[in-house]
Amino acid sequence: MLHIVFEDDSLLVVNKASGVLSQPGRVKDGSVVTQVRHNFVDARGPLLVHRLDMDTSGLILIGKTRNAHRHLQQQFEQRQVRKRYTALLPAKPASVGGLIQLPLARDWEHRPRQCVDFVNGKRAVTAWRIAQSANAKAGGHCRVRLYPLTGRTHQLRVHMAEGLGLPIVGDRLYGQSDVRLMLHADQLQFTHPETLQRLNISVKASF
């Protein structure tokens, strides 16, 4: 079932559950795109503006018209969309925050994993900080905020595992499996394609 956080004639913002695909896969269906097409039969165009990993929960932006989709996609391409994620790490990092710059490439021998590659990798940058709240610690874990400044596949997961040496709790690819990957896209800031109003949409992580 779709959890719609924001809706108007131009766009949708959906809170995707962990374990759900952003778009239809070769084997597994029931994706966000499939559900949107089923529930919004008048929606036109590619719909999906960006993706989240299947294991990651959180906000996904959908353009309901071709014009809205094109406008929103251009904002992503021009780095005008601001994204924030919440994650749980298994321990407290050595510092309160920082910037991780590690280039990433496909790990062809261990697909779908990505790896740090200083020769052939693409630029990947993540800003991070420990959450400044009373609930920064959760069950012995440390809650952090992550701000991807680029959009590489598995960027946040690899940067936590390789940059901080602290794989995100529940990361079956770069750490250890748990009930789920404790990574949630909790905030999106973008410009509305019709009104040109700057929107800031957020939804709290369930963990």
Phi, psi and omega in degrees: 000137179287132172257098184272124181265326180212142178208138166211195184291341186259328189207167173230148166239121185247140174267099183284138176279152173297138180095355179256135178287149174288317179227162184304138178256179181292327182245305185274136177241201184079025183289170176301314181299316179300317180292321179295315180297327179288321185270339182231078187292341179273353179294138184237156174091189183294337179072294188288124181268327178207173184235158167239148173305152178303321184284343183270138175259168172127195193283129174234137183261131182237128173267122183276343177235160179298320181295316180296317179300314180298315181296315181291321179296323177297323178296320177296315182297327182266011177059037180264352178266132179256128182238143174228140178238152170248137179220157172252130175253153184289346180205168180282130177296165182290335178235173183273349180174178179167196182230127178252124179234093180230119181292144186238147176215164176293139173267090190299331181278346183225043180300142012267019181297152170250162180217159175284127183218104184282351180263308185250356184287156177267148182304133179217127185227131178228127170266146181212159174201154174291137181298128180270075180210165180295339182258024181300329176260131181224109179060034182086355178265165179248126180274130180231156173254135182238136183234095180288123178265352170227173187233054180279153177301129178060022185305309184295323182293315180289320181295324176290317183290317185263323182284320180255346184072023182227087179302142178301139181303130179085010181278103184288342181268322187242000180212237181233142179294152176212198180298331177191168172285123182274066179222127187220127176279100191258355182210136176227130173239126181204170180261130180296131186293341180254310183277341184065015175284141176280122182253142176232106185246135182218155175210132185289149174292152180276354181250000000 
